[in-house]
Amino acid sequence: MLLRNQLDLNFKEELQRLEAEQEMTYITSIERIGRAQALQESMIEILQARFHQVTPELIEIVKKIYDLDRLKQLVIQASITGSISEFEQQLNQENSNK
């Protein structure tokens, strides 16, 4: 659904007012999925930039993760890990612990 610019702005302002009033942030399922996909893509791009090759299997595993907190941790891990195999090993270990 596409709202006109002014309607969109009014909606955002009202939503922010309600969130502040209720001391909670409202996030739709669509927004949550969008954020997860953005984090997945960022993680893959970081790994590709650092290690020049990411296997299709690893991409497939990453694209199945939708927990935002876990994805944020993995993005950080992708930034500091020593090698792609180390990252895969940690990811596989986390998956087997669940």
C-alpha positions in Angstrom: 0.0 0.0 0.0 1.4 3.4 -1.0 0.5 6.5 1.0 0.9 10.0 -0.4 3.9 11.8 1.1 1.9 14.0 3.5 -0.2 11.1 4.7 2.9 9.0 5.2 4.5 11.8 7.3 1.4 12.2 9.3 1.2 8.4 10.0 4.9 8.4 11.1 4.4 11.3 13.4 1.3 9.7 15.0 3.1 6.4 15.3 6.1 8.0 17.0 3.8 9.9 19.4 2.0 6.7 20.3 5.2 4.8 20.7 6.6 7.5 23.0 3.3 7.5 25.0 3.2 3.8 25.4 7.0 3.6 25.8 7.3 0.9 23.1 8.3 0.6 19.5 5.9 -0.9 17.1 7.5 -3.0 14.3 5.5 -4.8 11.7 6.3 -8.3 10.4 7.2 -6.7 7.1 9.7 -4.3 8.7 11.2 -7.2 10.8 11.7 -9.3 7.6 13.1 -6.3 5.8 15.6 -5.6 8.6 16.6 -9.3 8.7 17.2 -9.3 5.0 19.3 -6.1 5.2 21.4 -7.7 7.9 21.8 -10.9 5.9 22.9 -9.0 2.9 25.3 -6.9 5.0 26.9 -10.0 6.5 27.3 -11.6 3.1 28.9 -8.4 1.7 31.3 -8.1 4.6 32.4 -11.7 4.2 32.8 -11.3 0.4 34.8 -8.1 0.9 37.1 -9.7 3.5 37.5 -13.2 2.0 36.6 -12.7 -1.7 34.4 -15.8 -1.9 31.3 -17.0 0.0 30.0 -20.4 -0.8 26.4 -20.7 -2.0 25.8 -23.1 1.0 26.9 -20.4 3.5 24.6 -17.9 1.8 21.8 -20.3 2.0 22.4 -20.8 5.8 22.6 -17.1 6.4 19.4 -16.4 4.4 17.5 -18.8 6.7 18.3 -16.7 9.9 15.6 -14.2 10.8 16.4 -13.5 14.5 17.5 -9.9 14.5 19.7 -10.1 17.6 21.5 -13.2 16.3 22.0 -11.5 12.9 23.4 -8.4 14.5 25.9 -10.6 16.4 26.8 -12.5 13.2 27.5 -9.2 11.3 29.9 -8.2 14.1 31.4 -11.7 14.0 31.8 -11.5 10.2 33.7 -8.3 10.7 36.2 -9.7 13.1 36.6 -13.4 12.3 40.0 -14.6 11.2 38.8 -16.6 8.2 35.7 -17.7 6.3 36.1 -21.3 7.6 36.3 -20.0 11.2 33.1 -18.0 10.6 31.4 -21.1 9.1 32.6 -23.3 12.0 31.2 -20.9 14.6 27.9 -20.6 12.7 27.6 -24.4 12.4 28.4 -24.8 16.1 25.7 -22.3 17.0 23.2 -24.1 14.8 24.0 -27.5 16.4 23.5 -26.0 19.9 19.9 -25.1 19.1 
